[in-house]
Amino acid sequence: MITVPDPDHSPPPSRYYAADFYKLTNRRASSPITPDFLLPDRVLSARPIPYRPTPELPIADTRAFTPNNAAPCVVQRAPPSNLRLRQGSVKEEAGGEITRIASFLESVHTSIAPVHLIEDAADVNSPESGPCACCCRCGRPDSWRSSAGRGQRRARSYTAPRTGISELTGVDWDPPKQAVVEVPKVFAPGESPFEQLPVEVLDEIVAQLALDSPPSGYAPRNVDLINCLLTSRTVHVATINTLYSNITIPHSSIFFKFLTHVSEYPGLGTIVKRLDLSHFTSIGLGRSRQVNSEVQNMTSKTLLKCLELTPAIQEVLLQENLDDDIDENVLCKLFFGLSKLRAVDFCASSSKPFAESFTSAITTLIDSPMNLGIRRLSLHECFTLPSSVFEILLPRLPQLTHLDVSHTRITDNALASIPESACLSHLNLGRCTQISGGGVVDFLTNHPAAKNLVFLNLSCDIARYRLLWEVDVERLLPALPTTLRSLNLNGAKIRNWHASLVRPLTKHLEELSLAYADLSVQDINSFFRPGPGPVSSSPSSSPISSPVRDYAPTEDLSTPWIEPTLHYLDLSSIPAITQSSLFSSWCVLLSSESMPLEVIELGDKAISSLRECRNTNKRLGWVVKELGRRGWYVRDTNSAGGNQSGRRSWKMGAMWWGMRKCPVAWGEVGGLYGHYMFKK
């Protein structure tokens, strides 16, 4: 055995041998030897290499494998016989013994990394050993080798403290990064984050998938909600709550399916909050109304059974196509048998059986102190109901907020009998012939329930009667609350000197109807342009005794100008408003000065003439729109630089301007309700 003693150093406590070179450097026996400082940093570690005794083999090595240049090690085991070194650094004798290692390390003038930083790698001959981590030709596949363009030249200050190939070439070589594939986490049923949300939040999320649009034909609705039923049990429960919360019945066959399902599963009936029959019709089924009554899907008995199976219902929307099926038992169930009922609509129900049943049901309240919990009541176009019904019913509605009695026989006494505890926000008295202008003005100015009105309709048909005369207008306009957003004075006797009384209302109103008013273009311009009020002569005569004016009241010019808030203006049947006056330069209605005005309702004659002026309409940025008996001149908001929506909270889901029926439930307007609200 040949040793190279070093008299200046004492033997270290632990020694390393040349036979352990493969373990110290993580080399395979078949791979060329690479100096340790050429290894990447990731193979270095702070763990020491344990001592492993091996048989001695006399090989002299002029280079020490001990830390801090300690005494040279004695090699006691020969490397495998299949080891081959390039560049003539290793010689083999016939006996297979390696006499000397002309180490490749001698040709590299750099320091060797300390041995205590070398990783304790596994045996290279073991099956668990991985590929070599160096960057030289050590058995790596060709696909791993980095091309010259992939390296990045580093500054010497960066490469000096590092070991590896960067010390020799100044180029930093990094192995290719492997993409990390994230495996999606699988949750157990009912344990996903979405299913763990609170019930209230989950119900609100699922409710966004519900379609609020009116049904059209036989097309399926709420397809997304139906698909949610198959997602999971938790989502199924939330979807069931949304599906059965608002029930819309367009045909008798659908009503029969709903009634059959609720009869089989009574628990579903407790979820129903709204029963919407406003779209119900027999048209499109290929049979007449008489044949439809013979089918017995929708009858007074089935309707009563439906109400009994939905004890928590809050809103019931009926209409004239069902007035024969609304008998006394159904009405008694609605008024006295549903404690949670808050809104009911009998739109246009005017048949003789309905009037008799309604009168019989309400008459039972004469000697009863019972109050009803209904807050929103609509008897729109129920003109066959006697006046006594309103005098009995209205005093028993202490929580009333919405009242639509348009075209009914309501009287001044019935209107004044509304409890003071009521807080009316919507009141529709249009075309009521049994009330007087003085009685309406007294109620609106003195009754506590009318102090916070938002929607007020006092229109009338001047061919039959006139509700408000000049004196009534002068008393009413200054007393109207600032909470008002929609005011309909169609048919009122409004003269040009009333313009100064109307002008303050335009600062908070969004809808204003002045059909048949005696106003000039200058009077209407004063709603949108600052300046003194127009002065006109007083009226020569009046159908009723009223003070004669010799002057026109004007506004205080010291008051700062407030921009109007009008979006809709009804100028139907005003003689001064014609096609030529609208197109004239002194009219500001079609200019930007009238913003935010976007809808002007006009009579048939004016709409017909404007319809022919297509080029002028396009140049001015206005278009003609018609629906039913009504016509509008609408500003093209896209060309005007805006895109305002007609949705308002007080409209309760309606989007168009010029609403003439009071809504009692939130939702898109369609069916017969849309006809009476916007077409008629």
C-alpha positions, 0 to 999 in steps of 0.5 A, spaced: 500 500 500 502 506 497 501 512 502 503 519 501 504 522 508 504 529 510 508 531 516 505 537 517 498 535 518 495 530 523 490 525 521 483 527 521 478 524 525 474 522 519 477 520 512 474 519 505 477 514 500 478 515 493 473 508 492 467 513 495 468 518 490 462 515 486 458 516 492 461 523 494 460 526 487 453 522 485 456 519 479 455 512 475 460 508 474 459 508 466 459 516 466 466 520 465 468 523 472 467 530 473 470 535 478 465 536 484 465 544 482 462 543 476 456 540 479 450 544 480 448 547 486 442 543 488 447 537 489 450 540 494 448 539 502 450 540 509 450 533 511 457 530 512 458 523 509 458 517 513 464 513 514 464 506 510 470 501 511 472 498 505 477 493 503 484 497 502 487 498 495 494 501 494 492 507 490 496 513 491 493 519 489 496 526 490 490 530 491 487 529 498 479 528 499 479 530 506 477 537 508 481 543 509 487 539 505 488 534 511 492 528 511 492 524 504 487 518 504 489 511 503 485 508 497 482 501 499 478 499 494 478 499 486 473 502 482 469 498 478 472 495 472 468 498 467 470 505 468 473 509 462 476 515 463 477 520 457 483 524 455 488 519 458 487 521 465 486 513 467 491 508 465 489 500 466 495 495 467 494 488 465 492 485 472 486 490 472 489 495 477 489 502 477 496 504 478 495 512 478 490 517 477 492 522 473 487 527 475 483 531 471 483 536 477 490 537 476 488 541 470 483 546 473 486 551 477 480 552 482 478 550 489 474 544 490 468 545 494 468 543 501 466 535 502 461 537 508 457 540 502 457 534 498 450 531 498 450 524 501 447 521 494 445 514 494 449 508 491 449 509 483 449 502 482 442 501 486 436 501 482 433 508 486 439 512 484 436 518 479 440 521 473 446 525 474 445 532 476 451 535 472 451 539 466 457 535 462 456 529 458 455 524 463 449 520 460 444 525 460 439 524 454 440 529 448 434 532 450 436 535 456 442 538 453 442 546 453 444 549 447 448 555 447 443 560 446 439 558 452 445 560 457 445 567 460 452 571 461 453 573 468 457 578 471 463 576 475 461 578 481 455 573 480 459 567 478 465 568 483 461 565 489 458 560 485 460 553 483 459 549 477 460 551 470 459 558 471 466 558 474 469 556 468 465 559 462 461 565 466 455 562 463 449 560 468 446 553 466 439 551 469 435 545 467 429 545 464 423 547 469 417 541 469 410 544 468 406 543 475 400 539 474 395 541 479 390 535 480 383 538 482 381 537 489 375 532 489 370 534 495 365 529 498 357 530 497 355 536 500 362 539 502 364 543 496 365 551 498 359 552 494 355 548 498 357 550 504 355 557 503 349 560 508 342 558 506 340 565 504 346 567 500 345 560 496 338 562 495 340 569 492 345 566 487 340 561 485 335 566 484 339 570 479 338 564 474 330 565 474 327 568 468 323 574 470 320 575 463 313 574 461 312 567 458 311 566 450 307 561 447 309 554 449 317 555 450 320 552 456 322 557 461 328 557 466 332 551 463 338 553 467 334 552 474 331 545 471 339 543 470 340 545 477 336 540 480 341 535 478 347 538 481 347 536 488 342 535 494 344 542 497 343 546 490 336 542 489 333 544 495 335 551 493 333 551 486 326 548 488 325 554 493 326 559 487 322 555 482 316 554 486 317 561 489 313 565 483 308 561 480 306 563 473 300 560 469 299 562 462 295 556 460 290 551 464 294 545 462 300 548 466 295 550 472 293 542 472 300 540 472 302 544 477 295 543 482 297 535 481 304 536 483 302 540 489 297 535 491 302 529 491 307 533 495 304 538 499 310 541 502 311 544 495 305 549 496 308 552 502 314 555 498 309 558 493 309 566 495 306 569 488 301 566 484 301 570 477 295 568 473 296 575 469 298 571 463 292 566 463 289 565 456 285 560 452 288 563 446 293 558 442 290 552 445 285 551 439 279 551 443 274 557 444 272 559 451 266 555 452 270 549 450 276 551 455 271 551 461 269 544 459 276 541 460 275 543 467 282 544 468 281 551 471 275 552 475 272 555 481 273 549 485 280 548 482 282 555 484 280 554 491 284 548 492 290 551 489 289 557 494 288 552 500 294 548 498 298 554 498 297 557 505 303 562 505 302 565 499 303 573 499 301 575 492 295 573 487 294 576 480 288 575 477 284 578 471 278 578 467 279 572 463 278 568 470 272 573 473 267 567 472 271 562 476 272 567 481 266 566 486 264 567 493 268 562 496 275 564 492 274 571 494 272 569 502 279 565 501 283 571 499 280 576 504 279 572 510 283 565 509 290 567 507 293 571 513 300 572 509 296 575 503 299 582 502 297 584 494 291 582 490 289 584 483 283 583 480 284 587 473 278 588 469 274 583 472 267 586 470 263 580 469 256 580 473 257 573 476 264 576 479 260 583 481 255 579 485 260 574 488 265 580 490 259 584 493 256 578 497 263 576 500 265 584 502 258 584 505 260 580 511 264 585 513 259 590 515 258 588 522 265 585 523 271 589 526 276 585 522 281 588 519 285 586 512 292 585 512 292 587 504 297 592 502 297 593 495 290 592 492 288 593 484 281 593 482 283 597 475 277 597 470 272 593 475 267 598 473 261 593 475 262 593 482 257 598 486 260 604 490 258 600 497 263 595 496 269 601 496 265 604 503 266 597 506 272 595 504 277 601 504 276 602 511 279 595 513 285 596 510 290 600 515 296 598 512 294 600 505 300 603 500 298 601 493 291 603 491 288 602 483 281 604 483 281 606 476 275 607 472 270 604 478 265 607 482 269 609 488 266 615 491 268 621 495 266 618 502 269 611 500 276 615 499 276 619 505 274 613 509 281 610 508 285 609 515 290 614 517 295 609 518 295 607 511 301 610 507 299 611 500 305 611 495 301 609 489 294 612 488 290 611 481 283 615 481 283 615 473 277 616 469 273 615 476 266 618 475 263 618 482 268 623 485 269 630 485 275 635 484 274 638 490 273 631 494 280 629 491 283 635 492 281 635 500 283 628 500 290 629 497 291 636 501 289 634 508 289 626 509 295 623 512 295 617 508 297 622 502 303 625 504 308 621 501 305 619 494 310 617 489 305 615 483 298 619 482 293 618 476 288 623 476 286 623 469 279 623 466 276 623 459 273 630 457 268 627 452 264 625 459 266 629 464 272 633 467 275 632 474 279 638 475 277 645 474 282 651 474 280 652 482 282 645 483 288 645 479 290 652 483 289 648 490 292 642 488 299 643 485 302 647 490 300 642 495 303 636 492 309 632 496 316 633 493 316 625 493 312 625 487 315 622 481 309 621 476 303 625 475 298 624 470 293 630 470 290 629 463 284 632 462 285 637 467 283 644 466 290 647 465 291 654 463 297 658 461 297 662 467 298 655 471 305 654 468 308 657 473 305 652 478 307 646 474 314 649 473 316 647 480 314 640 480 318 639 474 324 639 479 322 632 482 317 629 477 320 624 472 313 623 468 308 629 467 302 628 463 298 634 461 294 632 455 288 637 453 292 643 457 291 650 454 299 651 454 303 654 448 310 652 446 313 658 450 309 655 456 312 648 455 319 651 454 319 655 461 319 648 464 326 647 461 329 654 460 330 659 466 327 666 465 320 669 467 314 666 466 309 667 460 304 673 461 297 672 458 290 674 459 286 671 464 280 667 462 274 670 460 269 665 463 269 659 467 264 653 468 265 654 476 266 660 480 273 661 481 277 668 482 279 671 475 286 673 474 289 679 471 296 677 471 300 671 471 304 669 477 311 669 476 317 665 480 322 669 484 328 670 479 333 670 485 332 663 486 337 659 483 335 655 477 334 647 478 335 643 472 328 639 471 328 631 472 323 630 467 324 623 462 317 623 460 312 628 458 305 627 455 303 633 450 297 629 447 291 633 444 295 640 445 293 645 439 300 648 440 304 642 439 304 640 432 310 637 427 311 644 425 312 647 432 316 641 434 321 642 428 321 650 429 327 653 432 324 656 438 322 650 441 327 647 445 323 640 446 328 636 441 334 640 443 339 638 448 336 643 453 331 639 454 335 633 457 334 628 460 327 628 457 327 622 452 319 621 451 314 625 448 307 622 448 303 625 442 296 625 439 294 621 433 295 627 428 302 629 430 304 622 430 302 621 423 305 627 421 312 625 424 312 618 422 313 621 414 319 625 416 324 620 417 330 624 414 328 629 419 327 625 425 334 621 424 338 628 423 334 630 430 336 624 433 328 622 435 324 616 432 317 614 432 314 609 436 307 606 437 304 601 441 296 599 441 293 606 441 298 610 443 304 613 440 311 616 442 316 621 440 323 618 443 330 621 443 335 616 440 339 616 447 345 612 443 346 618 438 345 623 444 351 620 448 347 616 453 343 610 454 339 611 460 334 605 463 327 607 464 327 602 470 325 605 477 324 602 483 317 606 484 315 602 477 316 595 480 319 592 474 316 596 469 321 599 464 317 603 459 315 611 461 308 613 461 305 607 466 297 608 467 296 602 471 298 601 478 303 595 479 302 591 485 307 586 485 315 586 482 316 583 476 316 584 468 310 587 465 306 583 460 300 579 458 293 583 460 297 587 465 301 590 459 295 592 455 292 596 460 299 599 463 302 601 456 297 600 450 290 602 452 
